[in-house]
């Protein structure tokens, strides 16, 4: 499960944090979070993840050290983006 929240915004951009949680009963060994950017948005920088952008599709993979989550545990990554501050609808899957 992944949730996003805007932590700061300014004219023409914003910063967001995404929390990845393991609600299951077994260890999660790697995750990928995906979403579709709103019109005009561009992810400019990202930390605690590996970013791939193709067209409006955004994909973020764990960076190894934050990919293993025990049951009930969570981790996070953050990003800055250009465009309007809008929290995306996220999809999260185990790898």
C-alpha positions in Angstrom: 0.0 0.0 0.0 1.3 3.5 -0.8 0.0 6.9 0.1 1.2 10.4 -1.0 0.9 13.7 0.7 2.1 17.2 -0.4 4.4 18.5 2.2 5.1 21.9 0.7 4.0 23.9 -2.4 5.0 27.1 -4.1 4.1 28.9 -7.4 4.9 26.4 -10.1 6.0 23.4 -7.9 5.6 21.3 -4.9 7.3 18.7 -2.7 5.6 15.4 -1.7 6.3 12.4 0.5 5.1 8.8 -0.4 4.8 6.2 2.3 5.0 2.6 1.4 3.5 0.2 4.0 3.4 -3.5 4.3 0.0 -4.4 5.7 0.6 -8.1 5.1 1.8 -10.9 7.4 5.0 -11.8 5.5 8.2 -9.8 4.8 8.1 -7.6 1.7 11.3 -7.8 -0.3 11.2 -5.0 -2.8 8.5 -2.7 -4.0 7.5 -0.5 -7.0 5.1 2.5 -6.8 3.6 3.8 -10.0 1.3 6.7 -11.0 0.3 8.9 -13.9 1.4 12.5 -13.7 -1.2 15.2 -14.0 -1.0 17.4 -17.0 2.0 19.7 -16.9 3.7 18.0 -13.9 7.3 16.8 -14.1 9.1 15.0 -11.3 12.4 17.1 -11.0 14.2 15.2 -8.2 13.6 12.2 -6.0 15.3 10.7 -3.0 15.2 7.2 -1.4 14.1 5.6 -4.6 14.9 5.0 -8.3 12.9 7.1 -10.7 11.7 6.1 -14.2 9.5 8.5 -16.2 8.1 7.7 -19.6 5.5 10.1 -21.0 3.1 10.7 -18.1 3.9 7.4 -16.4 6.0 7.5 -13.3 7.6 4.5 -11.6 9.7 4.4 -8.4 11.6 1.3 -7.2 13.1 0.9 -3.8 16.9 1.5 -3.5 17.7 -1.8 -1.8 18.2 -0.6 1.8 14.6 0.5 2.0 13.0 -2.3 0.0 12.6 -4.9 2.8 9.7 -4.2 5.0 8.6 -6.4 7.9 4.9 -7.0 8.4 3.3 -3.7 9.7 6.4 -1.7 8.8 6.7 1.2 6.4 9.2 3.3 4.5 9.1 6.4 2.4 10.5 8.4 -0.5 10.1 12.0 -1.5 10.2 14.1 -4.6 9.9 17.6 -5.9 7.9 18.4 -9.0 7.0 21.2 -11.3 3.4 21.9 -11.9 0.3 22.0 -9.8 0.4 20.4 -6.3 -1.8 17.4 -6.6 -1.4 14.0 -4.8 -1.5 11.2 -7.4 -3.5 8.0 -7.2 -0.8 5.4 -6.5 -0.4 1.8 -7.3 2.1 -0.3 -5.3 3.2 -3.8 -6.0 5.8 -6.1 -4.5 8.7 -7.2 -6.7 
